[in-house]
Amino acid sequence: MRRIKGLREFFKKETVLCAAVLLALLSALAVPPDREYAAYIDFRTLSILFGLMCVMAGLQKTGVFAWIARRLLGRVKSSRGIVFVLVLLCFFFSMLITNDVALITFVPFTFTVLELLGEERRRRLVLPVTAMQTIAANLGSMLTPVGNPQNLYLYGRVGLSAGEFLALMLPYTVLSLALLIFWVMLQSRMTQGKDGKAGAEEKDGAGAAEVSGREDFVLSGQTLRLLSVYLVLFLLCLLAVGHLLPWQAVLVIVLAAVLIMDRRVLAAVDYSLLLTFAGFFVFIGNMGRIPAFCEFLNRIITGREVYTAVIASQVISNVPAALLLSGFTENFESLIVGTNLGGLGTLIASMASLISYKYVAARESGRRGEYVRIFTLGNICFLAALLTLAACLI
């Protein structure tokens, strides 16, 4: 019974990984393993993704991200300013540290900040702010090749320069930022209207100051050395993404540095994501050798890459959608747009969204349904606006 329960828990936790492995095994029945299987795996993408996860885990352990957030909060004096900082931290940081790391870092920090504003205001703000942080992280990450896993993979396939990639996603990023600012302004008005208290803004400013005064980050000599090394490693990873350094050399350097400095960082790597990639690589490779399937999927996708990617992402998440659809279209620019916009919508459209949900479920267990409603409504509104822009640009 314990084993069955354990398997159920594993399946619930790693649903996408299990689906990837199952699809790979089923496809192997149609295309028996042979020498061509080795060519399926994109070792470059897996290696760079592994390196970035190691670097981000190391940087997060130093506490530098939370320290930056506290410094920024110390400069605001109102609830509107606090919400601005909390949401835009996820938006801008996700461009470089990925949407997953941004949410892992700043969502727990948000719970700490809002607790200092009083129970009534905390209860009113915690769900909408957390939901909007999740949307912000998913949207901010779409601007850069290293912002999320699907961008890293598709950037390696499409042959765009970094500047061309940024130009492709910049209009969607600018609109997203405008929508986030509008939401913060609207949320601030609604909150102030419900409070009707004089001095509420000053109270919020005092709460922000209290958080900013907590110094968990100490810039000791050892911390400075770790920061310096991890920043250099991050730069090397970026150079590998841009094809300016061989990914094999960067992988060896990152792995050696982590083993020397702190091998516990290796435990923070999301190996299930790497295995999910591998599973889908095998599935895509096998299905690409079945002419009837290729013809069928090409008919569905061709000319509809954006909308197909958005719809597929709602069911299987945007990273698997990118891996699956990339094998059956040459229009990678539209696929990049579609898989990024496809991260909006359902709770599983972007697996990063589950990070926030898990924190909410743990801290606000009786309000999970309310959070899903707020999250879904916000996602639908943002997705509708961005799809309208996509229809005009593509």
C-alpha positions in Angstrom: 0.0 0.0 0.0 2.8 2.4 0.9 4.4 1.8 -2.5 1.2 2.4 -4.4 0.6 5.6 -2.3 4.2 6.7 -3.1 3.7 6.1 -6.8 0.5 8.1 -6.7 2.3 11.0 -5.0 5.2 10.8 -7.5 2.7 10.9 -10.4 0.9 13.9 -9.0 4.1 15.7 -8.4 5.8 14.8 -11.7 2.8 14.4 -14.0 4.6 16.0 -17.0 7.7 13.9 -16.6 5.6 10.7 -16.4 3.7 11.7 -19.5 7.0 12.3 -21.3 8.4 8.9 -20.3 5.2 7.2 -21.3 5.1 8.8 -24.7 8.7 7.9 -25.3 8.1 4.3 -24.4 4.9 4.1 -26.6 6.7 5.7 -29.5 9.5 3.1 -29.1 6.9 0.4 -29.9 6.4 2.0 -33.3 10.1 2.8 -33.9 12.3 0.2 -32.1 15.5 1.6 -30.6 18.4 1.9 -33.0 21.5 4.0 -33.6 19.4 7.1 -34.6 18.1 7.4 -31.0 21.4 9.1 -30.0 20.8 11.9 -32.4 17.4 12.7 -30.9 18.8 14.2 -27.7 19.7 17.9 -27.9 22.7 17.7 -25.4 23.5 21.3 -26.0 20.2 22.5 -24.6 20.2 20.1 -21.7 23.8 21.1 -20.8 23.2 24.8 -20.9 19.9 24.4 -19.0 21.7 22.4 -16.3 24.5 25.0 -16.0 22.0 27.8 -15.7 20.1 26.0 -13.0 23.3 25.4 -11.0 24.3 29.0 -11.3 20.8 30.3 -10.3 20.7 27.9 -7.3 24.1 29.1 -6.2 23.1 32.8 -6.5 19.9 32.2 -4.7 21.7 30.6 -1.8 23.8 33.7 -1.3 20.6 35.7 -0.5 21.5 38.4 -3.0 18.1 38.4 -4.7 16.1 38.9 -1.5 18.7 41.6 -0.4 18.0 43.6 -3.6 14.3 43.3 -3.0 14.6 44.6 0.5 16.7 47.6 -0.7 14.0 48.5 -3.3 11.2 48.1 -0.7 13.1 50.5 1.6 12.5 53.2 -1.0 8.7 53.0 -1.2 6.2 54.7 1.2 2.8 53.4 0.1 0.9 50.2 -0.5 0.9 51.0 -4.3 4.7 51.2 -4.2 5.0 47.9 -2.3 2.8 46.1 -4.8 4.7 47.7 -7.7 8.0 46.4 -6.3 6.7 42.9 -5.5 5.2 42.4 -9.0 7.9 44.1 -11.1 10.6 42.3 -9.3 9.3 39.0 -10.7 8.8 40.7 -14.2 12.3 42.0 -14.6 14.3 39.4 -12.7 12.7 36.5 -14.6 14.4 37.9 -17.8 17.7 36.8 -16.4 17.2 34.3 -13.6 14.2 32.4 -15.2 10.5 32.5 -14.2 10.9 29.6 -11.9 13.8 31.1 -9.8 12.0 34.5 -9.7 8.9 32.9 -8.2 10.8 30.6 -5.8 12.7 33.7 -4.5 10.0 36.4 -4.4 6.7 34.7 -3.6 7.8 33.6 -0.1 9.3 37.1 0.4 5.9 38.6 -0.6 4.2 36.6 2.2 6.6 38.1 4.7 6.1 41.6 3.5 2.3 41.5 3.4 2.2 40.1 6.9 3.6 43.4 8.2 0.7 45.4 6.8 -1.9 43.9 9.2 -4.1 40.9 8.8 -7.0 42.6 7.0 -4.8 44.1 4.3 -2.6 41.0 4.0 -5.7 38.9 3.5 -7.0 41.3 0.8 -3.7 41.6 -1.1 -2.0 38.2 -0.8 -4.0 36.3 -3.4 -4.2 39.0 -6.2 -0.5 40.0 -5.7 0.7 36.4 -5.8 -1.3 35.7 -8.9 0.0 38.8 -10.6 3.6 38.0 -9.6 3.1 34.6 -11.4 1.8 36.3 -14.5 4.6 38.9 -14.3 7.3 36.2 -14.1 5.9 34.2 -17.0 5.6 37.4 -19.2 8.9 38.9 -18.2 10.7 35.6 -19.0 9.6 35.7 -22.6 11.9 38.5 -23.6 15.2 36.7 -23.4 16.6 33.4 -24.6 17.5 32.4 -21.0 14.2 33.6 -19.4 12.5 30.1 -19.6 13.3 26.6 -20.8 11.3 26.8 -24.0 13.1 30.0 -25.1 16.5 28.4 -24.5 15.5 25.4 -26.6 13.8 27.2 -29.4 16.6 29.9 -29.6 19.1 27.1 -30.2 16.9 25.8 -33.1 15.8 29.0 -34.8 19.1 30.6 -35.7 18.1 34.1 -34.6 20.7 36.5 -33.1 20.1 37.7 -29.6 19.1 41.1 -31.0 16.6 39.5 -33.4 15.1 37.4 -30.5 14.7 40.5 -28.3 13.1 42.4 -31.2 10.6 39.5 -31.8 9.4 39.5 -28.2 9.8 43.2 -27.3 6.3 44.3 -28.4 4.7 41.6 -26.2 6.9 42.5 -23.3 6.1 46.3 -23.6 2.4 45.6 -23.7 2.7 43.2 -20.7 4.5 45.8 -18.7 1.8 48.4 -19.5 -0.9 45.9 -18.5 0.9 45.1 -15.2 1.2 48.8 -14.3 -2.5 49.3 -15.1 -3.4 46.3 -12.9 -1.3 47.7 -10.0 -3.0 51.1 -10.3 -6.4 49.5 -10.4 -5.7 47.2 -7.4 -4.4 50.1 -5.4 -7.6 52.1 -5.9 -9.7 49.1 -5.0 -7.7 48.5 -1.8 -7.7 52.1 -0.7 -11.4 52.4 -1.4 -12.2 49.4 0.8 -9.9 50.5 3.6 -11.1 54.0 4.0 -8.5 54.6 6.6 -6.4 57.7 7.0 -2.8 56.9 7.4 -3.0 53.5 5.7 -0.3 54.5 3.3 2.1 55.5 6.1 1.4 52.2 7.9 2.4 50.4 4.7 5.5 52.4 4.3 6.5 51.5 7.9 5.9 47.9 7.1 8.2 48.1 4.0 10.8 49.8 6.0 10.7 47.1 8.7 11.3 44.4 6.0 14.1 46.4 4.4 15.8 46.7 7.7 16.1 42.9 8.1 19.6 42.0 6.9 19.8 38.3 6.1 22.4 39.0 3.5 25.9 39.7 4.8 28.6 40.7 2.2 31.5 38.8 3.8 34.6 37.9 1.9 33.3 34.4 1.3 30.0 35.7 0.0 31.7 38.2 -2.3 33.8 35.4 -3.7 30.8 33.2 -4.3 28.9 36.1 -6.0 31.9 36.8 -8.2 32.3 33.2 -9.3 28.6 32.7 -9.9 28.3 35.9 -12.0 31.3 34.8 -14.1 29.7 31.4 -14.6 26.4 33.1 -15.6 28.3 35.1 -18.2 29.9 32.0 -19.5 26.4 30.3 -19.8 25.2 33.4 -21.7 28.1 33.2 -24.1 27.3 29.5 -24.7 23.7 30.4 -25.4 24.9 32.9 -28.0 27.2 30.2 -29.6 30.3 32.3 -28.6 31.7 29.5 -26.4 31.5 25.7 -26.8 28.8 24.4 -24.5 30.9 21.4 -23.6 33.6 23.6 -22.2 31.1 25.7 -20.2 29.5 22.6 -18.8 32.8 21.3 -17.5 33.7 24.7 -16.0 30.3 25.1 -14.2 30.3 21.5 -12.9 33.9 21.8 -11.6 33.2 25.2 -10.0 30.1 23.9 -8.2 31.9 20.7 -7.0 34.7 22.8 -5.6 32.6 25.6 -4.0 29.4 24.0 -2.8 28.3 20.6 -4.2 25.0 21.0 -2.3 23.9 23.3 -5.2 23.6 20.2 -7.3 20.7 19.0 -5.1 18.7 22.1 -6.1 18.8 21.3 -9.9 15.5 20.4 -11.4 16.5 17.0 -12.8 12.9 16.1 -13.5 12.8 19.0 -16.1 15.9 17.6 -17.7 14.4 14.1 -17.9 11.2 15.6 -19.3 13.2 17.2 -22.1 14.9 13.9 -22.8 11.6 12.0 -22.9 10.1 14.4 -25.3 13.2 14.4 -27.5 12.8 10.6 -27.9 9.1 10.9 -28.6 9.5 13.7 -31.2 12.4 11.9 -32.9 10.4 8.7 -33.2 7.2 10.3 -34.4 9.2 12.3 -36.9 10.0 8.9 -38.5 6.4 8.1 -39.0 5.3 9.8 -42.3 1.5 9.6 -41.7 1.9 11.3 -38.3 4.2 14.0 -39.7 1.7 14.8 -42.5 -1.2 14.9 -40.1 0.5 17.3 -37.6 1.9 19.5 -40.3 -1.6 20.0 -41.7 -2.8 21.1 -38.2 0.2 23.4 -37.4 1.1 25.1 -40.7 -0.1 28.7 -40.6 -1.5 28.3 -37.1 1.7 28.0 -35.1 0.8 30.7 -32.5 -2.7 29.4 -31.8 -1.8 25.7 -31.9 1.0 26.4 -29.4 -1.3 28.4 -27.1 -4.0 25.6 -27.1 -1.4 22.8 -26.6 0.2 24.7 -23.7 -3.1 24.7 -21.8 -3.2 20.9 -21.7 0.5 19.8 -21.6 2.3 23.0 -20.5 4.3 25.3 -22.8 7.7 23.6 -22.4 6.4 20.2 -23.7 4.4 22.1 -26.3 7.5 23.7 -27.6 9.4 20.4 -27.7 6.5 18.6 -29.4 5.6 21.2 -32.0 9.2 22.2 -32.9 9.6 18.8 -34.7 6.8 19.6 -37.2 7.2 23.2 -38.3 9.9 25.5 -39.6 8.2 28.7 -38.4 10.1 28.9 -35.1 9.4 32.6 -34.7 5.6 32.0 -34.4 6.3 29.0 -32.2 8.4 31.2 -29.8 5.5 33.7 -29.6 2.9 31.0 -29.2 4.6 29.0 -26.5 5.4 32.1 -24.5 1.8 33.4 -24.7 0.6 29.9 -24.1 2.1 30.1 -20.6 -1.0 32.2 -19.8 -4.3 30.5 -19.2 -4.6 27.3 -17.1 -2.6 26.6 -13.9 -0.5 24.1 -15.8 0.0 26.2 -19.0 3.4 27.2 -17.4 4.8 24.8 -14.8 6.3 27.8 -13.1 2.7 28.8 -12.1 2.5 25.7 -9.9 5.3 27.1 -7.7 3.1 30.0 -6.6 0.1 27.7 -6.2 2.0 25.4 -3.9 3.0 28.4 -1.6 -0.6 29.6 -1.6 -1.9 26.1 -0.9 0.5 25.8 2.1 -0.1 29.3 3.6 -3.8 29.9 2.5 -5.1 26.3 2.3 -8.7 27.4 2.7 -8.5 29.8 -0.2 -7.1 27.7 -3.0 -10.3 27.9 -5.0 -10.4 31.7 -4.7 -6.7 31.9 -5.8 -7.4 29.8 -8.9 -10.3 32.0 -9.9 -8.3 35.2 -9.5 -5.3 33.6 -11.3 -7.5 32.3 -14.2 -9.3 35.6 -14.7 -6.1 37.6 -14.8 -4.5 35.1 -17.2 -7.5 35.2 -19.6 -7.4 39.0 -19.7 -3.7 39.2 -20.3 -3.9 36.3 -22.9 -6.7 38.0 -24.8 -4.8 41.3 -25.0 -1.5 39.6 -26.1 -3.2 37.4 -28.7 -4.9 40.5 -30.2 -1.4 42.0 -30.5 -0.1 38.8 -32.1 -2.9 38.8 -34.6 -1.8 42.3 -35.7 1.9 41.5 -35.9 2.0 38.0 -37.4 
